[in-house]
């Protein structure tokens, strides 16, 4: 069962060097980097652009 909420708006927390690099680039572009900006449909485009 899933609960409605705004969980995607939590900060993206990097857990590796690769994620740190992604976070740094996205932070320069977007300012605040939420989990949604990394894991949603548009977020997947962000990840692909920075690979």
Jmol script that loads the backbone (N, CA, C; Angstrom):
load data "model"
ATOM      1  N   UNK A   1       0.850  -1.172   0.000  1.00  0.00           N
ATOM      2  CA  UNK A   1       0.000   0.000   0.000  1.00  0.00           C
ATOM      3  C   UNK A   1       0.899   1.239   0.000  1.00  0.00           C
ATOM      4  N   UNK A   2       0.601   2.174  -0.850  1.00  0.00           N
ATOM      5  CA  UNK A   2       1.376   3.416  -0.858  1.00  0.00           C
ATOM      6  C   UNK A   2       0.548   4.530  -0.239  1.00  0.00           C
ATOM      7  N   UNK A   3       1.252   5.455   0.361  1.00  0.00           N
ATOM      8  CA  UNK A   3       0.596   6.585   1.004  1.00  0.00           C
ATOM      9  C   UNK A   3       0.838   7.841   0.187  1.00  0.00           C
ATOM     10  N   UNK A   4      -0.183   8.670   0.023  1.00  0.00           N
ATOM     11  CA  UNK A   4       0.028   9.915  -0.717  1.00  0.00           C
ATOM     12  C   UNK A   4       0.940  10.840   0.072  1.00  0.00           C
ATOM     13  N   UNK A   5       1.737  11.604  -0.636  1.00  0.00           N
ATOM     14  CA  UNK A   5       2.628  12.538   0.038  1.00  0.00           C
ATOM     15  C   UNK A   5       3.502  13.262  -0.958  1.00  0.00           C
ATOM     16  N   UNK A   6       4.428  14.002  -0.448  1.00  0.00           N
ATOM     17  CA  UNK A   6       5.344  14.789  -1.271  1.00  0.00           C
ATOM     18  C   UNK A   6       6.778  14.313  -1.050  1.00  0.00           C
ATOM     19  N   UNK A   7       6.969  13.004  -0.965  1.00  0.00           N
ATOM     20  CA  UNK A   7       8.285  12.432  -0.687  1.00  0.00           C
ATOM     21  C   UNK A   7       9.333  12.747  -1.726  1.00  0.00           C
ATOM     22  N   UNK A   8       8.921  13.013  -2.966  1.00  0.00           N
ATOM     23  CA  UNK A   8       9.881  13.326  -4.016  1.00  0.00           C
ATOM     24  C   UNK A   8      10.586  14.647  -3.830  1.00  0.00           C
ATOM     25  N   UNK A   9      10.056  15.488  -2.921  1.00  0.00           N
ATOM     26  CA  UNK A   9      10.642  16.809  -2.714  1.00  0.00           C
ATOM     27  C   UNK A   9      11.746  16.820  -1.654  1.00  0.00           C
ATOM     28  N   UNK A  10      12.059  15.666  -1.105  1.00  0.00           N
ATOM     29  CA  UNK A  10      13.157  15.597  -0.134  1.00  0.00           C
ATOM     30  C   UNK A  10      14.476  15.790  -0.867  1.00  0.00           C
ATOM     31  N   UNK A  11      15.488  16.250  -0.162  1.00  0.00           N
ATOM     32  CA  UNK A  11      16.801  16.454  -0.770  1.00  0.00           C
ATOM     33  C   UNK A  11      17.370  15.132  -1.277  1.00  0.00           C
ATOM     34  N   UNK A  12      18.050  15.197  -2.414  1.00  0.00           N
ATOM     35  CA  UNK A  12      18.773  14.036  -2.921  1.00  0.00           C
ATOM     36  C   UNK A  12      20.045  13.897  -2.100  1.00  0.00           C
ATOM     37  N   UNK A  13      20.256  12.743  -1.519  1.00  0.00           N
ATOM     38  CA  UNK A  13      21.436  12.491  -0.699  1.00  0.00           C
ATOM     39  C   UNK A  13      22.377  11.552  -1.453  1.00  0.00           C
ATOM     40  N   UNK A  14      23.508  12.082  -1.873  1.00  0.00           N
ATOM     41  CA  UNK A  14      24.498  11.276  -2.603  1.00  0.00           C
ATOM     42  C   UNK A  14      25.139  10.258  -1.666  1.00  0.00           C
ATOM     43  N   UNK A  15      25.371   9.046  -2.196  1.00  0.00           N
ATOM     44  CA  UNK A  15      25.949   7.964  -1.396  1.00  0.00           C
ATOM     45  C   UNK A  15      27.219   7.383  -1.996  1.00  0.00           C
ATOM     46  N   UNK A  16      27.746   8.027  -3.044  1.00  0.00           N
ATOM     47  CA  UNK A  16      28.965   7.538  -3.671  1.00  0.00           C
ATOM     48  C   UNK A  16      29.652   8.709  -4.377  1.00  0.00           C
ATOM     49  N   UNK A  17      30.867   8.487  -4.838  1.00  0.00           N
ATOM     50  CA  UNK A  17      31.579   9.535  -5.576  1.00  0.00           C
ATOM     51  C   UNK A  17      30.831   9.901  -6.847  1.00  0.00           C
ATOM     52  N   UNK A  18      30.312   8.887  -7.543  1.00  0.00           N
ATOM     53  CA  UNK A  18      29.567   9.137  -8.779  1.00  0.00           C
ATOM     54  C   UNK A  18      28.330   9.989  -8.501  1.00  0.00           C
ATOM     55  N   UNK A  19      27.603   9.665  -7.444  1.00  0.00           N
ATOM     56  CA  UNK A  19      26.426  10.441  -7.082  1.00  0.00           C
ATOM     57  C   UNK A  19      26.811  11.847  -6.646  1.00  0.00           C
ATOM     58  N   UNK A  20      27.951  11.999  -5.967  1.00  0.00           N
ATOM     59  CA  UNK A  20      28.449  13.331  -5.592  1.00  0.00           C
ATOM     60  C   UNK A  20      28.677  14.184  -6.834  1.00  0.00           C
ATOM     61  N   UNK A  21      29.252  13.586  -7.872  1.00  0.00           N
ATOM     62  CA  UNK A  21      29.508  14.324  -9.113  1.00  0.00           C
ATOM     63  C   UNK A  21      28.204  14.729  -9.777  1.00  0.00           C
ATOM     64  N   UNK A  22      27.255  13.825  -9.819  1.00  0.00           N
ATOM     65  CA  UNK A  22      25.945  14.126 -10.397  1.00  0.00           C
ATOM     66  C   UNK A  22      25.278  15.240  -9.606  1.00  0.00           C
ATOM     67  N   UNK A  23      25.301  15.137  -8.287  1.00  0.00           N
ATOM     68  CA  UNK A  23      24.693  16.150  -7.430  1.00  0.00           C
ATOM     69  C   UNK A  23      25.324  17.518  -7.666  1.00  0.00           C
ATOM     70  N   UNK A  24      26.637  17.559  -7.772  1.00  0.00           N
ATOM     71  CA  UNK A  24      27.346  18.828  -7.984  1.00  0.00           C
ATOM     72  C   UNK A  24      26.899  19.492  -9.288  1.00  0.00           C
ATOM     73  N   UNK A  25      26.827  18.718 -10.365  1.00  0.00           N
ATOM     74  CA  UNK A  25      26.422  19.267 -11.665  1.00  0.00           C
ATOM     75  C   UNK A  25      24.971  19.738 -11.612  1.00  0.00           C
ATOM     76  N   UNK A  26      24.091  18.921 -11.068  1.00  0.00           N
ATOM     77  CA  UNK A  26      22.682  19.298 -11.010  1.00  0.00           C
ATOM     78  C   UNK A  26      22.463  20.490 -10.087  1.00  0.00           C
ATOM     79  N   UNK A  27      23.215  20.573  -9.004  1.00  0.00           N
ATOM     80  CA  UNK A  27      23.081  21.717  -8.092  1.00  0.00           C
ATOM     81  C   UNK A  27      23.460  23.013  -8.802  1.00  0.00           C
ATOM     82  N   UNK A  28      24.510  22.970  -9.637  1.00  0.00           N
ATOM     83  CA  UNK A  28      24.903  24.156 -10.401  1.00  0.00           C
ATOM     84  C   UNK A  28      23.797  24.574 -11.359  1.00  0.00           C
ATOM     85  N   UNK A  29      23.134  23.598 -11.971  1.00  0.00           N
ATOM     86  CA  UNK A  29      22.073  23.879 -12.943  1.00  0.00           C
ATOM     87  C   UNK A  29      20.747  24.257 -12.295  1.00  0.00           C
ATOM     88  N   UNK A  30      20.384  23.546 -11.236  1.00  0.00           N
ATOM     89  CA  UNK A  30      19.032  23.633 -10.713  1.00  0.00           C
ATOM     90  C   UNK A  30      18.913  24.316  -9.356  1.00  0.00           C
ATOM     91  N   UNK A  31      20.017  24.471  -8.661  1.00  0.00           N
ATOM     92  CA  UNK A  31      19.929  24.951  -7.282  1.00  0.00           C
ATOM     93  C   UNK A  31      19.608  23.776  -6.380  1.00  0.00           C
ATOM     94  N   UNK A  32      18.391  23.727  -5.870  1.00  0.00           N
ATOM     95  CA  UNK A  32      17.972  22.627  -4.993  1.00  0.00           C
ATOM     96  C   UNK A  32      17.792  21.360  -5.816  1.00  0.00           C
ATOM     97  N   UNK A  33      18.372  20.263  -5.371  1.00  0.00           N
ATOM     98  CA  UNK A  33      18.236  18.983  -6.065  1.00  0.00           C
ATOM     99  C   UNK A  33      17.433  18.040  -5.173  1.00  0.00           C
ATOM    100  N   UNK A  34      16.202  17.809  -5.576  1.00  0.00           N
ATOM    101  CA  UNK A  34      15.339  16.893  -4.838  1.00  0.00           C
ATOM    102  C   UNK A  34      15.467  15.498  -5.420  1.00  0.00           C
ATOM    103  N   UNK A  35      14.992  14.516  -4.685  1.00  0.00           N
ATOM    104  CA  UNK A  35      14.993  13.139  -5.184  1.00  0.00           C
ATOM    105  C   UNK A  35      14.214  13.061  -6.491  1.00  0.00           C
ATOM    106  N   UNK A  36      13.142  13.824  -6.591  1.00  0.00           N
ATOM    107  CA  UNK A  36      12.315  13.827  -7.794  1.00  0.00           C
ATOM    108  C   UNK A  36      13.105  14.297  -9.019  1.00  0.00           C
ATOM    109  N   UNK A  37      14.022  15.238  -8.830  1.00  0.00           N
ATOM    110  CA  UNK A  37      14.813  15.755  -9.943  1.00  0.00           C
ATOM    111  C   UNK A  37      15.880  14.767 -10.401  1.00  0.00           C
ATOM    112  N   UNK A  38      16.016  13.676  -9.681  1.00  0.00           N
ATOM    113  CA  UNK A  38      16.973  12.636 -10.067  1.00  0.00           C
ATOM    114  C   UNK A  38      16.241  11.348 -10.467  1.00  0.00           C
ATOM    115  N   UNK A  39      15.124  11.060  -9.838  1.00  0.00           N
ATOM    116  CA  UNK A  39      14.494   9.750  -9.996  1.00  0.00           C
ATOM    117  C   UNK A  39      13.211   9.735 -10.820  1.00  0.00           C
ATOM    118  N   UNK A  40      12.661  10.882 -11.158  1.00  0.00           N
ATOM    119  CA  UNK A  40      11.426  10.923 -11.946  1.00  0.00           C
ATOM    120  C   UNK A  40      11.747  10.784 -13.423  1.00  0.00           C
ATOM    121  N   UNK A  41      10.727  10.835 -14.270  1.00  0.00           N
ATOM    122  CA  UNK A  41      10.958  10.785 -15.707  1.00  0.00           C
ATOM    123  C   UNK A  41      11.933  11.853 -16.165  1.00  0.00           C
ATOM    124  N   UNK A  42      11.689  13.115 -15.778  1.00  0.00           N
ATOM    125  CA  UNK A  42      12.603  14.203 -16.135  1.00  0.00           C
ATOM    126  C   UNK A  42      13.956  14.015 -15.452  1.00  0.00           C
ATOM    127  N   UNK A  43      13.951  13.454 -14.262  1.00  0.00           N
ATOM    128  CA  UNK A  43      15.195  13.203 -13.543  1.00  0.00           C
ATOM    129  C   UNK A  43      16.069  12.187 -14.252  1.00  0.00           C
ATOM    130  N   UNK A  44      15.436  11.196 -14.865  1.00  0.00           N
ATOM    131  CA  UNK A  44      16.200  10.195 -15.608  1.00  0.00           C
ATOM    132  C   UNK A  44      16.887  10.841 -16.811  1.00  0.00           C
ATOM    133  N   UNK A  45      16.242  11.834 -17.412  1.00  0.00           N
ATOM    134  CA  UNK A  45      16.878  12.592 -18.501  1.00  0.00           C
ATOM    135  C   UNK A  45      18.092  13.334 -17.944  1.00  0.00           C
ATOM    136  N   UNK A  46      17.965  13.939 -16.755  1.00  0.00           N
ATOM    137  CA  UNK A  46      19.099  14.621 -16.120  1.00  0.00           C
ATOM    138  C   UNK A  46      20.263  13.668 -15.918  1.00  0.00           C
ATOM    139  N   UNK A  47      19.972  12.461 -15.441  1.00  0.00           N
ATOM    140  CA  UNK A  47      21.037  11.470 -15.222  1.00  0.00           C
ATOM    141  C   UNK A  47      21.693  11.084 -16.551  1.00  0.00           C
ATOM    142  N   UNK A  48      20.896  10.863 -17.558  1.00  0.00           N
ATOM    143  CA  UNK A  48      21.426  10.456 -18.859  1.00  0.00           C
ATOM    144  C   UNK A  48      22.335  11.540 -19.442  1.00  0.00           C
ATOM    145  N   UNK A  49      21.938  12.799 -19.317  1.00  0.00           N
ATOM    146  CA  UNK A  49      22.738  13.907 -19.851  1.00  0.00           C
ATOM    147  C   UNK A  49      24.111  13.993 -19.187  1.00  0.00           C
ATOM    148  N   UNK A  50      24.232  13.568 -17.965  1.00  0.00           N
ATOM    149  CA  UNK A  50      25.472  13.735 -17.209  1.00  0.00           C
ATOM    150  C   UNK A  50      26.274  12.450 -17.081  1.00  0.00           C
ATOM    151  N   UNK A  51      25.998  11.477 -17.899  1.00  0.00           N
ATOM    152  CA  UNK A  51      26.771  10.221 -17.884  1.00  0.00           C
ATOM    153  C   UNK A  51      27.891  10.287 -18.853  1.00  0.00           C
TER     154      UNK A  51
END
end "model"
wireframe off; spacefill off
backbone 0.3
color backbone group
